[in-house]
Amino acid sequence: MENETGRRRYTSLRRVSQAQQTRAEIAEAARRLFVSQGWAATTVRDVAREAGVAVPTVYAAYQNKAGLVWALADAADLAAGLPQQLDELEATDDPRRQLAAMAAYDRRLFERAGDLIALIRDAGRTEPDFADFYLKGRRQVGELRTEVFASWPDGTLRPGLDVPTAVDIYAALCNLDVFATLRVERSWSPDRIEQWWGEALARELLAPAG
């Protein structure tokens, strides 16, 4: 259908766009409230009020409060650039560059979604589904690191270091709590954290050159 000036009105696409915008506003409102006042203290009514929509609109968009968290968690990997990390890992066989790519992804993830990760981890103390979700995510990360480290030629890791231990050391160095300590308490920039992670991982995991 065209209007009087002959321009087509994309009414259906406009509705889709408006619905997506509403979902995004609801999700952002939920994120603010979950982070500021906690999972348990936040109700769907609170989220609706913060987003400026009716309560049924929140239920229609995300079904329930847990649905909001799942949507936010799914968005976290995209925000951190998971496809970018995989492309960088596949683009090189150099262990140092692969470690740098993984450290860069962790930096982006914690910088952009660290509050959500902490929220899910903390909510898991009372919500079994969240605990399972958090542990599943940790396992998936460990599996990727295992796959990368296991692909390296013999002699790449430091003498006496096996792949499972290398994965453990990585987890001890690059995690949300270390990022938060350096970023908040020690006032390190995200760039500095990423650079230190890359250097520390290479130093702790890789055999000395020559």
Buried (B, 14 or more C-beta within 10 A) or exposed (E): EEEEEEEEEEEEEEEEEEEEEBBBBBBEBBBBBBBEEEBEEBEBEBBBBBBEBEBEBBBBBBEEBBBBBBBBBEBBBEBBBBEEBEEBBEEEEEBBBBBBBBBBBBBBBBBBBBBBBBBBBBBBEEBEEBBEBBEEBBEEBBEBBBEBBEEBEEEBBBEEBEBEBBBEBBEEBBBBEBBBEBBEEEEBEBEBBBBBBBBBBBEBBBEEEE
